[in-house]
Amino acid sequence: MIWVLIALMTGAAVLAVLWPLSRRARDLRQASDVAVYKDQLEEIERDQSFGLIAAPEAEAARLEVSRRLLAADGVARSRKTAADTPPTRRRAVAAAALVLVLAGALAVYLALGSPDLPGQPLAPRVTQAHGGDQSIEAMFARVEQHLAEHPEDGRGWEVVAPIYMRLGRYDDAVKARQNAVRLLGATAERWSDLGEALVAQGNGVVTDSAKQAFDSALKIDAKDVTARFYSGLAAEQDGRRDDAARIWKALIADAPPGAQWVASAQRALARVDSGEVAAAPQPSPQQNDMIRAMVERLAARLQQDGSNVDGWIQLVRSYTVLGEPDKARAAVNDARAALANEPDKLARLDAGLKQIAAAPAPAPPANDEAAQQDRMIRGMVERLAARLQQDGSDVDGWLRLLRPYMVLGEADKARAAFAEARDALKGDADKLRRLDEGAKSLGVGG
């Protein structure tokens, strides 16, 4: 196809050069026009002499015909040389023009072209023409590079923080939101966003640092929805069920009409009001596997970066709840070694360990372990559900929500969440397809 196009373009260029050499017939027509105009002048003279037209009309007609005669005569004279050129000479000129056009085109291509360059798909070339690689990954990489070079760009940190959250890079999300608070100033929304990132970093547990962030948000705006919801979740995780119920009841009472997050708050309230956690059945093997995998991921992350004191406290608490005192003591020793050069963090670690030691140990241990495990799962699920109520475009998030509902044996909640997901994603056919396929594999979509 490319060679056909090149041949057509070359033919057009040659035609443009040769066309003036084939004008003899037109020049002959111009000569005949001169003769016609001369005849018209003579005819005007005859008509005037016979009295057929008045003198003014005859003069006007004479001027117009004379003007046309002069124009035609000038054109004829300018082309007389070309018209009188012998055919042999014209053919020689045409052949020379053809050779020169082709030779010139070849010379320009050899100088500027790249005959050895392999073919390239259209999309990358169009992308390059519009400023380079515009993929989401490439643009995000450039933003990260910009922040590495300009770490005081608060707006940049605020932009990348939610992206980190959606990618599951919670450590980076915490850093980004801490920088946003520091550089752009403290607002209730920024403190709440930081607290949510800390909860995600803590695998669904509202850590002390997260509580402090939510408290800071509530000091600025006592009506902040996110901070109030997670304050209730913190109370539930601490065993203060009455406080959790009070917080969530007030949150629901203050909700504006049509608020999407009300359903999550209502489910959380129903859980603590009905004693659902305390009456939870013995966890299934799948639940135990989920919890232990979560704890092991936290332990692995702390082995790579042991500076997170809240992570160490959470790990020790998790091992204690799981009834694994040997692992809890080993985690304490690892934490002290990792934080040996940071007295402030060691003091916070000791304070957290005292709280764990002072916590009552209800009997029987087996039932307490089951309740604590179930509470951890449900806290994680409620956090995810609350986030999806605010932003329902995350199809992977919906699938992560359906899975624990099915593991917990709550098929009704799974179906309700599936219906909400389909409604939230109804404008995106591709995401709906992914949702349906994932839900079907979990036994939800039918």
N, C-alpha and C positions, 0 to 999 in steps of 0.2 A: 504493500500500500504506500509506503513512504517513497518508493522509487516512482510510482505512478504520479504522486503529487509533485515530485521534483521535476518530472518530465513535463507536466502541465504548466508548472511555473516557468520553466525554461522556454517552452513554446510561446507563452504569453509575452515574455521579454523579447524574444526574437521577432514576434509579430509587430510589437511596438516599434522596433527598429526598421523593419522592412516595409511597413505600411506607407510611409511617404514616397517610396520608390515605385509604387504602383498607382500613381495618381494621374496617369496620362489621360484616361477617359474623362476624368473630372475636369482636367484642364481644357479638353476639347469642348466640354459643355460651357465653360466660362467664355471661350472664344465665340461660340454661337450666341451667347447672351449679348455680347457687344454688338453683333450684327442686328439682333432684334431691336435693341435700343436705338440704333441709328435709323432703322426703318420707322420706328415710332416718331422720331423727330421729324422725318420727312412727311409723315402722315399728318402731323399737327400743322405743319406749314401748308399742306394742301387744303386741310379743312378750314384754316383761317382765310386762305385766299378765296375759297368758295363761299365764305360767309357762314359756314356751318357752326362755328364757335366764335364767341366774342374775343376781343383782344386780351382782356384780363385773364379769362380762363385759359386762353392759348398760352399766355406767358407763364402762368402757374404750372400748367402741364409740361411745358418746355423745360422749366427749372427742375421739376421732379425727375423727368426722364434723363436730363443731362446729369443729374447727381448719380443716378443708378449707372449710367453709361461710364462715368469716370471711375466709379468703384469697380465695376466689372473689368474695365480696361487695366486698372492698376493690378488687380489680382492676376490677370492673364499675363501681364508683362513680368511679374515677379516669379511666375512659374514657367516661363518660356524655356529657360535653360534645362530644367528637369524634364519638361515635356519633350524637348528635342533630343534628349540623351538617347543614344542607340540602345537597343535591348541588350546587346552583349555587355555593354558597360554597366547597365543596371544590374544585370545578373552577377557581375564580378563584385560590385559594391555589396550586394545582398550576401554573397558568400563570405566576403571579408567581415561583414557585420556579424554574421552567425558565428564565425570562428572567434572573433573578439569577445562576444558575449559569453560563449562557453568557456573560453580560456580565462576571462576575468572572473567568472563565477568559481571556477576550479581554484584559481590562485587565492581568492578570498577565503574559501573553505579550508584550504591547506594551511593558511596563516592563522585563522581564528577557530576553525572547527576542531573536533576531537574524534577522529574516526575510530580510535581504539577504545573509546569509552563504551562500556556495556549499556544496554538498554535499562531504563529505570521505570518503575510503575508510575502512573500518573499522580496518585495521591501524595507520595513523598515530594514530588517536584512542585505540586501546587502548594503544599505546606511550606516548603522552603521559600517559594516565591512570596509567601505572606509572612515571612519573618522567622522561619525555622520551625522546629518541632513544637507544636502547640498541644500535645497530649497533656492530660491532667497530671500524669506522673512527672513529665518534664517541667511543666510550670511549677509544680509543687517543689521539685528539686531546686529550681531557681530561687524560689522563695526561701527555702532553707539555706541556700548558699548566701542569699542576701542577709539573712538574720545572723549567720555566722560572721559575716563581715561588718554588720551594723547591729550589734546586740541591743542597742538602746532604742530600737524601733518598736515602740509599744504597739502600734497598730498592726504591724506584721505579726507579732506574737498573738494578738487577739484573733487574727484571721486564721492562723494555722491551728490554734487550740482545738476547735471543734472537728477539724479534719483528723487530728491525732486521735481524738475520742472515737471517731467512726472507724478508724483503722485499728483500734485496740491498742494503740501505743500510749498507754495511760501514764507512764513515767514522763514521756515527752509532753503530754497534755498538762500534767501538773506543773512542769517547769514553765510551759508557755503561759499558763494562767497566773502563775505567781509573778512572772515578769509583767503581764498585763496590769495586774493590781499595782505593782511597784512603779511602773512607768507612766501609766495613764491615770492613776488615782483610784482610790477605793470607792466602789459603788456596791449597792446591795446585789446587783446582778453579777458583778465580777466576783464577789466573795462567794456567792452561791455556785457559780460555775466552777470555782476552785474547789469548793467542798465536794461537788459532784465528781470532779476528776479524782479527788483523793479517795472517795468511796469506790470508784471504779478501780483505782490502783490497789485498794484493799480487798478486791474480790467481793464487793458487796457489803463489807463491814464498815460501819460509820466509825472511823478511828478518832482518836483524840484530836488530831490535826483537822480532820473534817468537821468535827463538832465546833472547834474554834472558828473555822471559816463560816459555818452556818450562823453561829452566834454573832459574828461580826456583821453578817448580812442583816440579821434581825435588828441589830442596834441602829442600822441606817434606815431600814424599812421593815417595820414589824409585820407588814402584810406580805412579805416576799413568799410566794407560793413554794418555790423549790426548797428554801431553807426550812419552812414550816413542815413540809412533808418529810424531809430527812431528819428533822428533829424528832418527829414521831417515830420514825424507823429506829433512830438511836435509842429512844426510850424503850421500844420493844426489845431490841437486842440486849439492852441492859437488864431486862426482866421487869421493867416498870410498865406493866400493861395498862394500868389505869391512866398513867400520864400519856401514854401513846394514844389511848382512846380519846382523852380530852383534847389533845392537839389536833387529831384528825377530825373530830366532830366540829371544832371551831373552824378548821380549814374548809370543811364542806359547807358550813353555814355561811361563810363569807364568799363562797364561789359565785361568780357572775353567771347569768343564764347561758347555757350552752357550753360551759367550760369543759374541754375534753379530758382534763386531768381528774375530774370528779370521780369517774369510774374507778380509777386506781386507788384514790383515797377511800372510797366506799368499800372496796374489797379489803384494803388493809384494816379498816375499822371493823368490818365483819369478822375478820380473822381474830382480832384481839377480844372483841365483845363476846364471841361465841366460844372462846376457849379452844379454838381450832388447833393451836400449836400444842397446848398441853395434852389435848386428846388425840394427838396425831398417832397414827399406827406405827408399828416398828418399821424403820426404813428398809427399803428393798436393797438387794445387792447393788442395783444400778445407782441408787442414791448414795450408798457408801462409796462406790467407785468415783462418783462425781465429786464428792467432798474431798476424798483423799487425793484425787488428782489436782484439785484446786490448792490444797495445802502443799503438795509437793512442788507445784509450780512456784508458789511463793518462796519455799525453801531454796529452790534452785536460783531464783532471782536474787535472793539475799546472799547467796554464796558468791555471786558475781559482783554485787554492789552491796556491801554491808553497812552503808551509811544511813539507811532508812530505819530509824529507831522505832517508828510506829509499825513498820513491817515486822520487826523482831518481836514486839509485844503481841502483835496479832498471831504470829507463828506459835509463840509459847502458849497463848490462850487456846489456839486450835488444837495443839497436841494435848493440852490439859483436858479439853472437852471430849476429845476422842479417847480419853483414858490411856494415854501413852506417856507416862511420867518420865521414862528414860529419854525419849526423844525431846520432851520439854526441857529437861535438865541440860541435854546436849545443846539445844538451841540457845539456852541462857549462856552457856560457856562460849559458844561461837559469837553471840552478840557482844559479850564483854570484850572478847578479843578484837572484834572488828571496830569497836567504839573506844578502845583503850586510850586513844589520843584526843578524845573529845569529851571533856568533863561534863559539859552541859547535856549532851545526849546520854551519857552514862547516868546522870541524875534522873533524866526523864525515863530511862529504862528501868531504874530501880523503883520509881514511883509506879510505873505500870505493872511491874511484877508484884508489888505490894497489893495492888488492887486485885490482881488475879488470885493471890494467896488468900486475901480476905473474903473473897466471894464464897457464899455458902455452897455446899455440895449436897443438893437434895438427894433423897433416897427414893427408890433404888437407883444405883448408878446406871444400870442398863436403860431405864426409862429416861433418865436425865440426858444421857448421851443421845438417845433417839430424838428427844425434843430439841436439843441443841443443834443437832445435825439438820433436822427439819427446818428449824428457824433460820439457819444459815442459807439453806436453799431458797426458802421463801423470801428472805430479805433480798437476795440476789434477783429473784424473779420479779418482785415488786419494783425494784429499782429499774429494771429493764422495761417493765410495763409502763412505768411513769415516763420514762424517756421517749418511748414510742408514742405515747399520747401527745407529747409535744411535737414530735417529728416522726410522722408515720411513713416516710419515704424509704426507710432502711429495711429492705426486704430480708437481708440476712439477720437483722435484729428480730424481725417477726418470727423467723424460723428458729432462732435461739430461744424465743419465748415459748413456742409451741412444744419444743422438746422437753423442758423440765415439767411442764404441765402434764404431759403424757407419762413422764417418769413418776410423778407424784400421784398418778392415778386419777387426775382431775380432767377427764375427757370433756366435760361440759365447759370448763374454762378454756380448754384448748380450742374447742369449736367456736366459742364466743370470740376469742382472740383472732381466730382465722377469719371470721366474718368481718371483724374490725379491720384486719389487714387488707382484705379484698376491697373494702370500701375506701381505705386510705390510698391504695395503689390503683384504683380503677382507671386513672388517666394514663397509666404506663403499661402497655401490653406486654413488654418484655419482662418487667418485674412481676406482673401477674402470672405469667407462665412459670417463672422460677418459683414463685410462691406455691402455685398449685402442685408442681412437681415435688417440691420439698415436703409439703404437707401430706401428699399422698404417700410418700415414703415413710412418714411417721404414723400413718394410719389415721390422719385427720381429714384429709381432703376427699376421702371416698374413692 
